Amino acid sequence: QVQLVESGGGLVQPGGSLRLSCAASGVLFSEFGMAWYRQAPGKQRELVVDITSGGNTNYLDSVKGRFTISRDYAKKTVYLQMNILRPEDTAVYYCNAKRNLGKLEYWGRGTQVTVSS
């Protein structure tokens, strides 16, 4: 059974930092590209950043220089370090795992990030 479990969300003041984690189980982690998406109230889900199995990354323009994705193959975990957070970063953040071969895609349940003073 495939599971992606996010953690690390919460309430933070503008300018603060959070680190999200996504622990994967039931998948061959090294074969999957991993990504973080977010969805704010009343808005469509958007890709924040993805990282290929080879470590190539692609960031949403508005988070470049503030957010950093990384993956730990031994722990089967992907991280999102978020710095200099802004109110507009407030959203539910979702972990995604995708493998083109076999068209496999999985989602976590999401973790709430709220940036507010």
C-alpha positions in Angstrom: 0.0 0.0 0.0 1.4 3.3 -1.1 1.4 6.1 1.5 2.7 9.7 1.4 2.5 11.3 4.8 3.2 15.0 5.2 4.2 16.7 8.4 5.7 20.0 9.5 2.9 22.5 8.7 1.7 25.1 11.1 1.2 28.7 11.9 4.2 31.1 11.4 4.7 34.8 11.2 5.7 36.5 8.0 9.4 36.2 7.5 9.5 33.0 9.4 10.5 29.5 8.3 9.0 26.0 8.2 10.3 22.6 7.0 7.8 20.2 5.6 8.5 16.5 5.4 6.9 13.8 3.2 7.6 10.2 4.1 6.9 7.7 1.4 6.2 4.0 1.9 5.1 1.2 -0.4 7.0 2.7 -3.4 10.4 2.3 -4.9 11.4 5.8 -3.9 14.3 6.1 -6.2 12.2 5.6 -9.3 9.8 8.4 -8.5 9.9 12.1 -9.1 8.7 13.9 -6.1 6.9 17.3 -5.8 5.2 19.7 -3.5 2.0 21.3 -4.6 -0.2 23.8 -2.8 -3.8 24.9 -2.8 -5.0 28.1 -1.3 -8.7 28.7 -0.5 -10.6 29.5 -3.7 -7.6 28.8 -5.9 -6.4 25.9 -8.1 -3.7 23.6 -6.9 -0.3 24.7 -8.2 3.1 23.1 -8.5 5.5 24.7 -6.0 8.6 22.6 -6.8 9.5 19.2 -8.1 12.6 17.1 -8.0 13.5 14.2 -10.4 15.0 11.0 -9.3 18.2 12.4 -10.6 18.0 15.5 -8.4 17.0 18.1 -11.0 14.6 20.7 -9.6 12.0 23.1 -11.0 10.6 25.9 -8.8 7.6 28.2 -9.0 9.0 31.7 -9.7 7.5 33.2 -6.6 9.3 30.8 -4.3 12.7 30.8 -6.0 15.4 31.8 -3.5 13.1 31.2 -0.5 12.1 27.5 -0.8 14.4 24.5 -1.1 13.5 20.9 -1.9 15.6 17.9 -1.0 15.2 14.2 -0.8 16.8 11.6 1.4 16.8 8.2 -0.4 17.7 6.2 2.7 14.8 7.7 4.7 12.5 7.7 1.6 11.6 11.3 2.5 11.4 14.5 0.7 11.7 17.9 2.4 10.6 21.4 1.7 12.5 24.1 3.5 10.5 27.3 3.4 12.2 30.5 4.4 11.1 34.2 4.4 7.5 33.0 4.3 4.8 35.4 3.1 1.0 35.5 3.8 0.5 34.5 0.2 2.3 31.2 0.9 -0.7 30.2 3.1 -2.2 27.1 1.6 -2.5 23.3 2.1 0.7 21.8 0.9 0.5 18.4 -0.8 3.2 15.8 -1.5 3.2 14.1 -4.8 5.1 11.1 -6.2 5.0 10.4 -9.9 6.6 7.8 -12.2 6.1 8.2 -16.0 6.7 4.4 -16.5 3.3 2.9 -15.8 1.8 6.3 -15.3 1.8 6.0 -11.5 1.0 9.0 -9.4 0.2 9.3 -5.7 -0.8 12.1 -3.4 -0.5 12.8 0.3 -3.4 14.2 2.3 -1.8 17.6 2.8 -0.5 19.8 5.6 -1.8 23.3 6.4 0.7 26.2 6.3 -0.6 29.5 7.6 1.5 32.6 7.4 0.0 35.4 9.5 0.9 37.9 12.2 
